[in-house]
Amino acid sequence: MARKLTLDQLRTMMRTCAGADEDVDLDGEIGGRPFTDLGYDSLAVLEIQKVIQLEFGIELPDDSLEEMTTPDSTVAYVNERLLQAA
């Protein structure tokens, strides 16, 4: 069975890579909120992208950040790439 990225795994990566804005509850409903609304700038999302690549052993192209604008879109995008790589 192929590995999949879950929203909970992404939450952990978000906390590890860039911490958490104390005004944002990462355990709440964050899936559809843009990373910028959650306090994560493009550099923080790039760091999350690097962690995903290392953890899952896949390449994410530079333009993948355009697809990875919310936690939900990131999970969907990464899982699609994992399916393609399987």
C-alpha positions in Angstrom: 0.0 0.0 0.0 1.4 3.4 -1.0 2.1 5.9 1.7 -0.1 9.0 1.9 0.3 12.4 3.4 -2.4 13.1 6.0 -3.5 16.5 7.3 -2.3 15.5 10.7 1.2 14.7 9.3 1.2 18.1 7.6 0.2 19.9 10.8 3.3 18.3 12.5 5.5 19.4 9.6 4.1 22.9 9.8 4.9 23.2 13.5 8.4 21.7 13.0 9.3 23.9 10.0 8.0 27.3 11.0 6.3 27.0 14.4 2.8 28.1 14.9 1.3 31.5 15.1 -0.2 31.8 18.6 -3.3 33.4 17.0 -3.9 30.3 14.9 -5.2 27.0 16.1 -3.5 24.4 13.9 -5.7 21.7 15.4 -8.8 23.5 14.2 -10.3 23.6 10.7 -7.3 24.7 8.7 -7.7 22.6 5.6 -9.2 25.2 3.3 -7.4 28.3 4.7 -4.5 29.8 2.7 -1.1 29.3 4.3 -0.7 33.0 4.4 -3.8 33.3 6.6 -2.2 30.7 8.9 0.9 32.8 9.3 3.1 30.8 6.8 4.9 32.8 4.1 6.3 31.3 0.9 9.6 30.5 2.6 7.9 28.5 5.3 5.9 26.6 2.7 9.1 26.0 0.7 10.6 24.5 3.9 7.5 22.3 4.3 7.9 21.2 0.7 11.5 20.1 1.4 10.5 18.1 4.4 7.8 16.4 2.3 10.3 15.5 -0.4 12.7 14.0 2.2 10.1 12.2 4.2 8.3 10.7 1.2 11.2 10.4 -1.3 9.5 12.2 -4.1 10.4 15.2 -6.2 8.1 18.2 -6.1 8.8 20.6 -8.9 9.5 24.3 -8.2 6.1 25.3 -9.5 4.4 23.0 -7.0 4.1 25.9 -4.6 1.4 27.3 -6.9 -0.6 24.2 -6.2 0.2 24.0 -2.5 -1.7 27.1 -1.3 -3.7 25.5 1.5 -3.2 22.5 3.7 -6.0 20.6 1.9 -4.5 21.4 -1.6 -1.1 20.4 -0.3 -2.3 17.0 0.9 -4.2 16.4 -2.4 -1.2 17.5 -4.5 1.3 15.4 -2.6 -0.9 12.3 -2.6 -1.4 12.7 -6.4 2.4 12.8 -6.9 2.8 9.7 -4.6 0.3 7.8 -6.8 2.1 8.8 -9.9 5.4 7.7 -8.4 4.0 4.3 -7.3 
